[in-house]
Amino acid sequence: MDLARHLGHELHRDGRFEEAVDWLTRYSEKGSDVGAAFGRIADCCVELGRDEEARAALRWGIEAARRSGHPTMAGEFQVRLEEMG
């Protein structure tokens, strides 16, 4: 597991959302199979009251999930995006 992804996950779990966004963004910039990281970034942004950033993360997550062959994840992110309005 990538260190940035692991740190982001643990920071999210500990409620340290701002730091989690930073680490997960670093991980997502690597451009590999990062769809799930965008979902976690969206979660953190919602907790921080940054809904527009959360929507952007979900849109990026949809694209990343499709590129990586994860249509179910893309669909889940689409539903979340629609629920956010």
GUZA-709438 format. One record per residue: residue number from 1; x, y, z of N, C-alpha, C, O, CB in turn. Coordinates in Angstrom, 1 decimal. Glycine has a CB too. Layout:
BEGIN
REC resi    n_x    n_y    n_z   ca_x   ca_y   ca_z    c_x    c_y    c_z    o_x    o_y    o_z   cb_x   cb_y   cb_z
REC  NUM      X      Y      Z      X      Y      Z      X      Y      Z      X      Y      Z      X      Y      Z
...
This chain:
BEGIN
REC resi    n_x    n_y    n_z   ca_x   ca_y   ca_z    c_x    c_y    c_z    o_x    o_y    o_z   cb_x   cb_y   cb_z
REC    1    0.8   -1.2    0.0    0.0    0.0    0.0    0.9    1.2    0.0    1.9    1.3    0.7   -1.0    0.0    1.2
REC    2    0.5    2.2   -0.8    1.2    3.5   -0.9    1.2    4.2    0.5    0.1    4.2    1.1    0.7    4.3   -2.0
REC    3    2.3    4.8    0.9    2.3    5.5    2.2    1.3    6.7    2.2    0.6    6.8    3.2    3.7    6.0    2.4
REC    4    1.2    7.5    1.2    0.3    8.6    1.2   -1.1    8.1    1.3   -1.9    8.8    2.0    0.5    9.4   -0.1
REC    5   -1.5    7.1    0.6   -2.8    6.5    0.7   -3.1    6.0    2.1   -4.2    6.3    2.7   -3.0    5.4   -0.3
REC    6   -2.2    5.3    2.7   -2.3    4.8    4.0   -2.5    5.9    5.1   -3.4    5.9    5.9   -1.1    3.9    4.4
REC    7   -1.6    6.9    5.0   -1.7    8.0    5.9   -3.0    8.7    5.8   -3.7    9.1    6.8   -0.6    9.0    5.7
REC    8   -3.5    9.0    4.5   -4.8    9.6    4.3   -5.9    8.8    4.9   -6.8    9.4    5.5   -5.0    9.8    2.8
REC    9   -5.9    7.5    4.7   -6.9    6.7    5.3   -6.9    6.8    6.8   -8.0    6.9    7.4   -6.7    5.2    4.9
REC   10   -5.8    6.7    7.4   -5.7    6.7    8.9   -6.1    8.1    9.4   -6.8    8.2   10.5   -4.3    6.4    9.4
REC   11   -5.7    9.1    8.8   -6.1   10.5    9.2   -7.6   10.7    9.1   -8.2   11.3   10.0   -5.3   11.6    8.4
REC   12   -8.1   10.2    8.0   -9.6   10.3    7.9  -10.3    9.6    9.0  -11.2   10.1    9.6  -10.1    9.7    6.5
REC   13   -9.8    8.4    9.3  -10.4    7.6   10.4  -10.3    8.3   11.7  -11.2    8.1   12.6   -9.7    6.2   10.4
REC   14   -9.2    9.0   11.9   -9.0    9.8   13.2   -9.7   11.1   13.2   -9.6   11.8   14.2   -7.5    9.9   13.4
REC   15  -10.4   11.5   12.1  -11.1   12.7   12.1  -10.3   13.9   11.8  -10.7   15.1   12.0  -11.8   13.0   13.4
REC   16   -9.1   13.7   11.3   -8.1   14.7   10.9   -8.3   15.0    9.4   -7.4   14.7    8.6   -6.6   14.4   11.3
REC   17   -9.4   15.6    9.1   -9.9   15.6    7.7   -9.0   16.5    6.8   -8.7   16.1    5.6  -11.3   16.1    7.6
REC   18   -8.6   17.6    7.3   -7.7   18.5    6.5   -6.4   17.8    6.1   -6.0   17.8    4.9   -7.4   19.8    7.2
REC   19   -5.8   17.2    7.0   -4.5   16.4    6.8   -4.8   15.3    5.8   -4.0   15.0    5.0   -3.9   16.0    8.1
REC   20   -5.9   14.6    6.0   -6.3   13.5    5.2   -6.4   13.9    3.7   -5.9   13.2    2.8   -7.6   12.8    5.6
REC   21   -7.1   15.1    3.5   -7.2   15.6    2.1   -5.9   15.8    1.5   -5.6   15.5    0.4   -8.0   16.9    2.1
REC   22   -4.9   16.4    2.3   -3.6   16.7    1.8   -2.9   15.4    1.3   -2.4   15.3    0.2   -2.7   17.4    2.8
REC   23   -2.9   14.4    2.2   -2.2   13.1    1.8   -2.9   12.4    0.7   -2.3   11.8   -0.2   -2.1   12.2    3.1
REC   24   -4.2   12.3    0.7   -5.0   11.6   -0.3   -4.8   12.3   -1.7   -4.8   11.7   -2.7   -6.4   11.5    0.0
REC   25   -4.7   13.7   -1.6   -4.5   14.4   -2.9   -3.1   14.1   -3.4   -2.9   13.9   -4.6   -4.6   15.9   -2.6
REC   26   -2.1   14.0   -2.6   -0.7   13.6   -3.0   -0.8   12.2   -3.7   -0.2   12.0   -4.7    0.2   13.5   -1.8
REC   27   -1.5   11.3   -3.1   -1.7   10.0   -3.6   -2.4   10.0   -5.0   -1.9    9.4   -5.9   -2.4    9.0   -2.6
REC   28   -3.4   10.8   -5.1   -4.2   10.8   -6.3   -3.4   11.4   -7.5   -3.7   11.1   -8.6   -5.5   11.6   -6.1
REC   29   -2.5   12.3   -7.1   -1.7   12.9   -8.2   -0.7   11.9   -8.9   -0.2   12.2   -9.9   -0.9   14.1   -7.6
REC   30   -0.6   10.8   -8.3    0.3    9.7   -8.9   -0.4    9.1  -10.2    0.3    8.5  -11.0    0.6    8.6   -7.9
REC   31   -1.7    9.3  -10.2   -2.5    8.9  -11.4   -2.7    7.4  -11.6   -3.1    7.0  -12.7   -1.8    9.4  -12.6
REC   32   -2.4    6.6  -10.6   -2.7    5.2  -10.8   -4.2    4.9  -10.4   -5.0    5.8  -10.7   -1.8    4.3   -9.9
REC   33   -4.5    3.8  -10.0   -5.9    3.4   -9.7   -6.3    4.1   -8.4   -6.2    3.6   -7.3   -6.0    1.8   -9.5
REC   34   -6.8    5.3   -8.5   -7.0    6.2   -7.4   -8.5    6.6   -7.2   -8.7    7.5   -6.4   -6.2    7.5   -7.6
REC   35   -9.4    5.9   -7.8  -10.8    6.3   -7.7  -11.3    6.3   -6.2  -11.9    7.3   -5.8  -11.7    5.3   -8.4
REC   36  -10.9    5.3   -5.4  -11.4    5.3   -4.0  -10.8    6.5   -3.2  -11.5    6.9   -2.3  -10.9    4.0   -3.4
REC   37   -9.6    6.9   -3.6   -9.0    8.1   -2.9   -9.9    9.3   -3.1  -10.1   10.1   -2.1   -7.6    8.4   -3.4
REC   38  -10.5    9.5   -4.3  -11.3   10.6   -4.5  -12.6   10.5   -3.7  -13.1   11.6   -3.2  -11.7   10.7   -6.0
REC   39  -13.1    9.3   -3.5  -14.3    9.2   -2.6  -14.0    9.6   -1.2  -14.8   10.2   -0.5  -14.8    7.7   -2.7
REC   40  -12.8    9.2   -0.7  -12.4    9.5    0.7  -12.1   11.1    0.8  -12.5   11.7    1.8  -11.1    8.8    1.1
REC   41  -11.6   11.7   -0.3  -11.4   13.1   -0.3  -12.7   13.8   -0.2  -12.9   14.8    0.6  -10.6   13.6   -1.6
REC   42  -13.7   13.3   -0.9  -15.1   13.8   -0.9  -15.6   13.7    0.5  -16.3   14.7    1.0  -16.0   13.1   -1.9
REC   43  -15.5   12.6    1.2  -15.9   12.4    2.5  -15.4   13.5    3.5  -16.1   14.1    4.2  -15.6   11.0    3.1
REC   44  -14.1   13.7    3.3  -13.4   14.7    4.2  -13.9   16.1    3.9  -14.1   16.9    4.8  -11.9   14.6    4.0
REC   45  -14.1   16.4    2.6  -14.5   17.8    2.3  -15.9   18.0    2.8  -16.2   19.1    3.3  -14.5   17.9    0.8
REC   46  -16.8   17.0    2.8  -18.1   17.1    3.4  -18.0   17.4    4.9  -18.7   18.3    5.4  -19.0   15.9    3.1
REC   47  -17.2   16.7    5.5  -17.0   16.9    7.0  -16.4   18.3    7.3  -16.7   18.9    8.3  -16.0   15.9    7.6
REC   48  -15.7   18.9    6.4  -15.1   20.2    6.5  -16.1   21.3    6.0  -15.7   22.5    6.1  -13.8   20.3    5.8
REC   49  -17.2   20.9    5.5  -18.2   21.9    5.0  -17.8   22.5    3.6  -18.3   23.5    3.2  -18.3   23.0    6.0
REC   50  -17.0   21.7    2.9  -16.5   22.2    1.6  -17.2   21.3    0.5  -16.6   20.5   -0.2  -14.9   22.0    1.5
REC   51  -18.5   21.6    0.4  -19.3   20.7   -0.5  -18.9   20.8   -2.0  -19.0   19.8   -2.7  -20.8   21.1   -0.3
REC   52  -18.6   22.0   -2.4  -18.2   22.1   -3.8  -16.9   21.3   -4.1  -16.8   20.7   -5.2  -18.0   23.6   -4.2
REC   53  -16.0   21.3   -3.2  -14.8   20.5   -3.4  -15.1   19.0   -3.3  -14.5   18.2   -4.0  -13.7   20.9   -2.3
REC   54  -16.1   18.7   -2.5  -16.5   17.3   -2.4  -17.1   16.8   -3.7  -16.9   15.7   -4.2  -17.6   17.1   -1.3
REC   55  -18.0   17.7   -4.3  -18.5   17.4   -5.6  -17.5   17.2   -6.7  -17.5   16.3   -7.5  -19.5   18.5   -6.1
REC   56  -16.5   18.1   -6.7  -15.4   18.0   -7.6  -14.6   16.7   -7.5  -14.3   16.0   -8.4  -14.4   19.2   -7.5
REC   57  -14.4   16.3   -6.2  -13.7   15.1   -5.9  -14.5   13.9   -6.5  -13.9   12.9   -7.0  -13.4   14.9   -4.4
REC   58  -15.8   13.9   -6.3  -16.6   12.8   -6.8  -16.6   12.8   -8.3  -16.5   11.7   -8.9  -18.0   13.0   -6.3
REC   59  -16.6   13.9   -9.0  -16.5   13.9  -10.4  -15.2   13.3  -10.9  -15.1   12.5  -11.8  -16.7   15.4  -11.0
REC   60  -14.1   13.7  -10.2  -12.8   13.2  -10.6  -12.7   11.7  -10.3  -12.1   10.9  -11.0  -11.6   13.9   -9.8
REC   61  -13.4   11.3   -9.2  -13.4    9.9   -8.8  -14.2    9.0   -9.9  -13.8    7.9  -10.2  -14.1    9.7   -7.5
REC   62  -15.3    9.6  -10.4  -16.0    8.9  -11.4  -15.1    8.7  -12.7  -15.1    7.6  -13.2  -17.3    9.7  -11.9
REC   63  -14.4    9.7  -13.1  -13.5    9.6  -14.2  -12.4    8.5  -13.9  -12.1    7.7  -14.8  -12.9   10.9  -14.6
REC   64  -11.8    8.6  -12.8  -10.7    7.7  -12.4  -11.2    6.3  -12.3  -10.5    5.3  -12.8  -10.1    8.1  -11.1
REC   65  -12.4    6.1  -11.8  -13.0    4.7  -11.6  -13.2    4.1  -13.0  -13.0    3.0  -13.3  -14.2    4.8  -10.8
REC   66  -13.8    5.0  -13.9  -14.1    4.5  -15.3  -12.8    4.1  -16.0  -12.7    3.1  -16.6  -14.8    5.5  -16.1
REC   67  -11.7    5.0  -15.9  -10.5    4.7  -16.5   -9.8    3.4  -16.0   -9.2    2.7  -16.7   -9.5    5.8  -16.3
REC   68  -10.1    3.1  -14.7   -9.5    1.9  -14.1  -10.3    0.7  -14.2  -10.0   -0.4  -13.6   -9.1    2.2  -12.7
REC   69  -11.5    0.8  -14.9  -12.3   -0.4  -15.1  -13.1   -0.7  -13.8  -13.4   -1.9  -13.5  -11.5   -1.6  -15.4
REC   70  -13.6    0.3  -13.1  -14.4    0.1  -11.9  -15.8    0.8  -12.1  -16.1    1.8  -11.4  -13.7    0.6  -10.6
REC   71  -16.6    0.2  -12.9  -17.9    0.9  -13.2  -18.8    0.9  -12.0  -19.6    1.9  -11.9  -18.6    0.1  -14.3
REC   72  -18.7    0.0  -11.1  -19.6    0.0   -9.9  -19.2    1.2   -9.0  -20.1    1.9   -8.5  -19.4   -1.3   -9.1
REC   73  -17.9    1.4   -8.8  -17.5    2.5   -8.0  -17.9    3.8   -8.7  -18.4    4.8   -8.0  -15.9    2.5   -7.9
REC   74  -17.8    3.9  -10.0  -18.2    5.1  -10.7  -19.7    5.4  -10.5  -20.1    6.5  -10.3  -17.9    5.0  -12.2
REC   75  -20.5    4.3  -10.5  -21.9    4.4  -10.3  -22.2    4.9   -8.9  -23.1    5.7   -8.7  -22.6    3.1  -10.6
REC   76  -21.5    4.4   -7.9  -21.7    4.8   -6.5  -21.4    6.3   -6.3  -22.1    7.0   -5.7  -20.9    3.9   -5.6
REC   77  -20.3    6.7   -7.0  -19.9    8.1   -6.9  -21.0    9.0   -7.6  -21.3   10.1   -7.1  -18.5    8.4   -7.5
REC   78  -21.5    8.5   -8.7  -22.5    9.3   -9.4  -23.8    9.5   -8.5  -24.4   10.5   -8.5  -22.9    8.6  -10.7
REC   79  -24.2    8.4   -7.8  -25.3    8.5   -6.9  -25.1    9.5   -5.8  -25.9   10.3   -5.5  -25.7    7.1   -6.3
REC   80  -23.9    9.4   -5.2  -23.5   10.4   -4.2  -23.5   11.8   -4.7  -24.0   12.7   -4.0  -22.1   10.1   -3.6
REC   81  -23.0   12.0   -5.9  -23.0   13.3   -6.5  -24.4   13.9   -6.7  -24.7   15.0   -6.4  -22.3   13.3   -7.8
REC   82  -25.3   13.0   -7.2  -26.7   13.4   -7.4  -27.4   13.7   -6.1  -28.2   14.6   -6.0  -27.5   12.3   -8.2
REC   83  -27.1   12.9   -5.0  -27.7   13.2   -3.7  -27.3   14.5   -3.1  -28.0   15.1   -2.3  -27.4   12.0   -2.8
REC   84  -26.1   14.9   -3.5  -25.6   16.2   -3.0  -26.3   17.4   -3.6  -26.3   18.5   -3.1  -24.1   16.3   -3.1
REC   85  -26.8   17.1   -4.8  -27.6   18.2   -5.5  -26.7   19.1   -6.3  -27.2   20.0   -7.0  -28.3   19.0   -4.6
